[in-house]
Structures are given as C-alpha cells and as structure tokens.
Amino acid sequence: MMRNPFPHLYLLAIFTVLFLSKSSHQALLDDVSIPDLKLGDAFIPNPRLQSAFVALQALKHAIVSDPNKFTSNWYGPDVCSYNGVYCAPAPDAPRIRTVAGIDLNHQNIVGTLPYQLGYLTDLALFHINSNRFYGGIPETFRYMRRLFELDVSNNKFSGKFPSVVFYLSSLKFLDIRFNEFYGDVPSKLFDMKLDALFINDNKFRFTIPKNFANSTVSVLVLANNQLNGCFPSDLGKMAGTLNEIITTNSGLNGCLPPEIGKLNQLTVFDVSFNNLVGPLPETMGNMKSLEQLNVAHNKFSGNIPPSICSLPKLENFTYSYNYFCGEPPSCLKLPDKDDKKNCIPYRPLQRSFMECSSFLSHPVSCNSFGCSLRTPPPPKHY
C-alpha cells in the first residue's frame, strides 16, 4: 500500500468519524511508571506521548533486523518525529497531540509485536505490510478502540485467527493476507461492520457460515484458503455494498444461486479454480456494474446466457476450463475473453468430444443446464 502523502490530514479525517470513547490509558498503565518527558520549554508533559514512547521503544527492541535502518531515529521522547509515526490532535482533546498512525510498510523488518503496543489507545492506522514480522497479534490490541485500519499483510504471522480484532469497535479495514494463520475463521467475523476484508493466502479451513451475507464489506477476498460449502442463497443481501469478491482456489462447490444477480454494484467476481457446477444463472445479466468476471477452472456447464456478455461494463470474461457447450456471439466481441477447454462446437482449443460426453452424461442436480449430447462435427482443433 502506498504511503499517504498527507497522513496528518487523513488521520484527522478518520478521527472525525470515530466514536469518542473514554480513554483506556489508565487501564493499561496502572502498573507502569513513566517519567515526565519534556521537549525544551515548548511542551507541557503529555501522558499520551509518554505512553507512546514506552510502546515504540518496546517495538524497537522487539525488532531483530532493520536492513533499511528505518527505525534508526527512534530515540528520545519526540515520538512524533520518528520515521513512520504520525501524530494528530486527540479526537477527545484537540489540544493534546497523540500518536494516530504507524506505517512501516515495505521495510523488510524482522521482529515481533510487543504487548506494550496496546498503550497506543488513540491509534487509528497500523500498517506493517510487506515485512517479516512473526508470532501473533498481541491481545493488548483490544485497547485500540479507535483503530480504523489494521494491515499486517505479507508477513510471517502464525497461529489461529487473531480474535482480538473482535474487540476493535472502530475497525473498518482488516488485512491479514499472505501470512501463516491457520484453522477456523469465526463466523462472527461476518457480523463486523467492515468496509474491506482480506484474509486470503493463509491456511484457514472453514465452512462458509450461515451469516456470510451479513457482511457489510465492499471488498471481500478469501482466496487460497480451504473453504467448504456453497455460496448462500441470501447472497443478494449484500447488494448495494459489495463491489468485489474473490474466492479463487478455495474449494467452493455447488451451484451459483440465482440471487447472485441482485449484486448490482459488483465490479469484480472471481470464483476461478474451485469445484462449482451447473449453469451460470440467467440473473447474472442484471449485474450491470460488472467489469471483471472469472469463472475459469470449475465444472460449469450449459449455455452461457447472452445477457452476461451484453453487460454494459464487462471488459474481461474468463470462462476457460469448464464444460460450457454454448456461447452467444456477444461473448466473442468482448475486449478480453477466454473460452478454451470447454465443449463449445466449432471453437478452437476445446476439450475432446469423449471428455465432454462423459461429463455431460451425468446431469448436475441443482438445475437443468440444457446441453444436448448430439454429436457435433469434430472441430479440427480437437
């Protein structure tokens, strides 16, 4: 993620939408003795920056490798001058400065996250993507009640799903992708009022829960985990909010429900490399915002509805490596399409007639997909 060129303005904007809860500093610091920190005569001792000093020094000492020397200026009490640390007026006390953001992205830092980071109770952004942090997310993060964005992606974190996120009442952006988290994903994750959720490329194994469609996200990426089950029939509840959903290589099965056509704000739909079957629902022709559609490497069959390839914004439609047996001419006119390895007569690079006939002789139970087993003239490219 690129660093915001105006981090202070961004943090101020975030602070204006956060609930102004009571400070949790005292609960964290009852057993911590912190000396007064003065910066010349210009500053009155500030307990929030004092606690931030303790937290950031703990983080610096938990770092075992900093090849870019990004934290080399992390000394002294002026924490607002530290690289990657951003201060702003406290939302509940505008005359008091506080640490509102930390951005250590793309520094190749090796280390762990110490429990003292929980002292940063005013923190709105915590971005440490593309490093080599390992271990887990400390339970003391629960005190970060104003945390708006948590991005620990592309590191070496491990363990079960970091359940501490369920205490973060202000959280809107959660990105834990490309780590080594494993096990179940609690269903209550989909009841959180998030705007974006990235849990892809971990080792999670879970069944799509009944409350899946309760999610308020605009972007949902679950790819490269092991999911069980089908898309729920109430998927249409996510209409109006969901813009992108990517579940590539996740072990999904079953058919796409007709209710998927209600997702009229969806721009990207990628369910490639799964075990989905049956036809593409006719209702997908109602997804007027769709730009990227990828259903490749599944077991879809039947005829592709003409309404899909006539969608006004569709630019890329990838439906290769399935068992489709018919495509409308409008699909061939798309700016970018891929129809190879299907059962479409007269098209190049299709499956063999024997392979198609063997698959299509066992109809999918979820719906009738209308493929004829009539023997077509064998295309030259088979």
N, C-alpha and C positions, 0 to 999 in steps of 0.2 A: 504494500500500500504506500503510495507517495505521501511524503510529509506535507501537511497542510501549510501553505506559505504564510497563513495568518492564524497561527494556532491560538493566540490570545483571543481574537475575535470569535473563533469557532467555539472555544471553551466558554466564553461569555454567553454565546447563543444557546449552548447546551444547558448551562446553569439556569437560564430563564425558564426552561420547561421542566426542571426537576422539582420534585416535591421538597419543600423546605422543612425537612425533618430535624429533630433535635440532634445536636452533635453527639457522636458516640466516643469522642476523645477520652472522656473521663473513664468510661468503662474499660478502655484499653490501657490507660496509662496509670491506673491506680497504684500499680506495683513498679512503676518506672520512675526513677529520679533523673530529671533532665535539668541541666543548668540553664540559667538565662543566657540567651545569645544576643549580643548587640553588634550592630554593624555601624561603628562610628557613633555619631550623635544623631543620625538621621532616623533611626528606628527605635521604637519602643519594643521591648521584648514581646515576641509574638509566639504564643504557645503552639499554634498550628504549624508554624515553620520549625519550631523546636522539635515537635514530634516527627515532622517530615525529615529533619536532619538525622534523627535516630533511625528512621526507616530506610533512608537512602544509604546511610553508612553501612547498615546491615546488608543491604543488597550488594553494595560494592564489595564487601568482604565475602559474600557468597559467590562472587564471580571468580572463576579459576583461570579464565583466559579471555582476554580482550585484545585481539590482534590489531584492531584499528585504533586502540587507545582512546576509545570513545568516552570512557569514564575517567580519563586522566585528570580532569579538572574537578572531580567530585571530592573536594576537600574544603574545609571551612564552613561557616554557618550560612553563607549566602546561597542557599539551595536553589534559588530562582535563577542563578547564573550557571547551574550545572548543565552540561550538554544533555539534550533530550528531556529536560524537565521544564514544564511550563506552569507559570503561576498566574493567578487571576484573583479578582476580589471574591471573597467568600459569598455565596448566594444568600446566606442568612445574616451576614455582617459585611456589607460592601466596603467598609473602611479597613478591613483586615485582609491582607494577602494570604493566599493559601496555595498549595500545590494542587493543580487541577488536572494536569496531564503528564503522562510519561510516554515517550516514544523512543524505543531502542531498536526500531526495525532495521533489518538487513545489516547487522553489525558482526555477525558470526561469533557472538559472545557465548561462552560456555559457563554454566553455573546453575544454581538452584534459586528458588524464590523463598526468602526467609519469612517467618511468621510476622516479623515487625512491619511488613508492608501493610498489614491491616491498620496501622496507625494513620494511614493516608485516607482518612474518612471523608474528605472532600473530593477525592479523585473522581473525575468524570471519564477520562480516557486512560486505558492501559494497553499500549501497543508494543509487543515484543516479537513480532513475527520475523521469521527467517533468521533465527539464531540457533543455538544448540543447548538451550535450557533443558534440564531433565528433572526427574522427580515428579511432584504433583503440585496442584494449586492449593496453597495453604487455606485451612479452614477460617483463618482470620480475615480472609477477603469478605466474609459476611458483613463486616463493619463498613464496607464501602457502599453505603446506601445510596450514594449519588452516582455510582458507576454506570455510565451510559454505554460505553463501548469496551468490550473485552476481547482482545485479539492476541492469542498465544499460538497462532498457527505456525506450521513449518518449524517445529522444534522436536525435542525428544521426550516430551512429557509422556507418562505412562500411568497405569492404574485404571481404576474404574471411572465411570463418568463423573466429572467434578461436580458433585451435588451441591457444593457451596453456592453455585450460581442461582439456586432457588431462593436464596436469601437476598438477592440483589434486586430490589423492587424497582429501581430506575433503569435496569438493563434493557437496551433495545437492540444491540448488535452483539452477537456471540459468534466468535470464530475460533474453533479448536481443531480445524482440519490439519491434515498431514502431521499427526503425532502417533503415538502408540497406545492410546486409550483402548480399553477392551471391555467386553461384557455387555450387559444390558444397558439400554437407554431408557431412563424412567419416563413413563407416559406423561407425567405432569410437565415435561419439557414443552409439550404441545399446547399446554394451557397458559404458558407465559405470554405476555404481551410484547413479543419481539417484533422487530421490523426485518431482521435478517438473521438467518441461522445457517452456519456452515459446520457440519460435523463429518464431512467426507474424508476419505483416506485415513481411517483409523482401523481398529479391529473390533468394532462393535458387532454384536449379534443380537438382534431383537425383532420382535414381531410388530408390524405396523399396528398401533393401538387404535381402539375404537374412537378415541378423542382426537385422532390425527387432524381432522378437518377443523378443529377448534383453533388451530394456529392462526395468528394474525400476520404472519410474515409476508413480505413482498418477494423475498428471495429465499429459497429453500434448497440446500444442496446436501444430499445424503449419500452420494456416490461412493463406490468402492468400500462398502461395508457389507455385512451379510444380513439382509432383511428377509423376513418371512411374511407371506401373506400377499394380499392384493390391495389395490387402491380401493378405499372405502367408497360406498355408493353415495355418501353425503359430501363428496369432494366439492360439489357446487357451492357449499357454504363459504368456500374461500374466494369466491368471485368478488371482485371489487378491490381486493388487496394483493392477491398473488400475481406476481409478474414473471417469475422464473422458478422452474422446478427441474432439478437434475438428479436423477436416480440411477445413473449409469453403473452397470456391473454391481448390482445389489441383490440379485437373487429373487427379484419380484416374479410372481406368477399370476395366473388368472387372466381375466379379460379386462379391458378398459371399460369402466362403467359409462353409460350414456350421459350421466350427469356431468361428465368432464366438459361437455360443450358449454356449460354455464360459466366457465373460466374465461370471460370475455376480455380480461385485462392481461392475460398471459401472453408474453412475448417469446419466451424460450421454454420448450418442452422437450426434454431429453430423457428417454427411457431405454436407451440402447444397451445391448449386452445384458439382457435379462431373459426370463422364460415366459414372457407374456404371449398369449394366444388369442385366437378369434379374429374378428374383423376390426378395423378402425371404425368407431361409431360414426354414423351419419351426422350426429350432433356436433362433431368437431368442426363442421363447416360454419358454426356460429362463433368460433374463436377468432373474432375479427382483428385482434391485435397481434396474432401470432406471426413471428418473423423467422424463427428457427424451430424446425420440427425434426427430431431424430428418433426413429423407432427401429433402427438397424439392429441386426443380430438378435432377433427374437424368433417367435414362431407364429407371427401374424399371418393371416391368410385372407382369402376373399378378394373382392374388388375394392380398390381404393375409391372412396366416394368423390365424385367430381367437385363437390363443394369445397373439399380440403385444398385442392390445387388451385382453386379460384379465390382463395382468401386474399384480400387486397394487399396485405403487407408481407406475405410469405416470400422469403428470399431463398431459403435453403430447406430442402426436404430430402432427408436421407432415409431410405426405406430398404436398403440392401440387406441381403442375408435373412430373408423371410420366406414365406410361401405364398405371396400375393399372386393372383392369377389374372389380374386385370388392372389397367391403369388408364385413366382418361387422357385424351390428348393434351389437356391443360397442364398436366404434370410435366410433359416433355418441354413445355415452354417456360418453365421456371428458370430463374437466373442460375440456380445451382441445385442439381438433383442427382441422386444416385439410386438406380433401380436394379443393380446387378444381383445375381444369385437369388432370383425369385423363380416364379413359374409362369412368367408373362410371355405368351406366344409372340414370336417374331422379334423379340428384343434380344440384343446380344448379351453374352456372358451370363446366361441363366442356368439354373440347376438342370440336371438331366431329367428327361421325362420319367424315367423309372423312380428317381428320388421324389419327384413331385407327386407321382401317382401313389407311391407308398405312404406318403404323409397325408395326402388329401383323402385317402380311403378311410381315415379314422376321424370323422367329424368332431369338431370341438363342441362340447356340451353347452357352453354359455350362450351361444347364439348360432343361428344358421348363417353361414357366410357365402352360400350360393356359388361355389366353384363347381364348374362342370368337369367331369372326368373324361369328357370327349377327347379322343386322341387328336392332337393338332399335328399339322405337318411339322416334322422336326426342323427347327431352325439350324442354319449352317454352323452357328457358333456353339452349339451344344457339344 
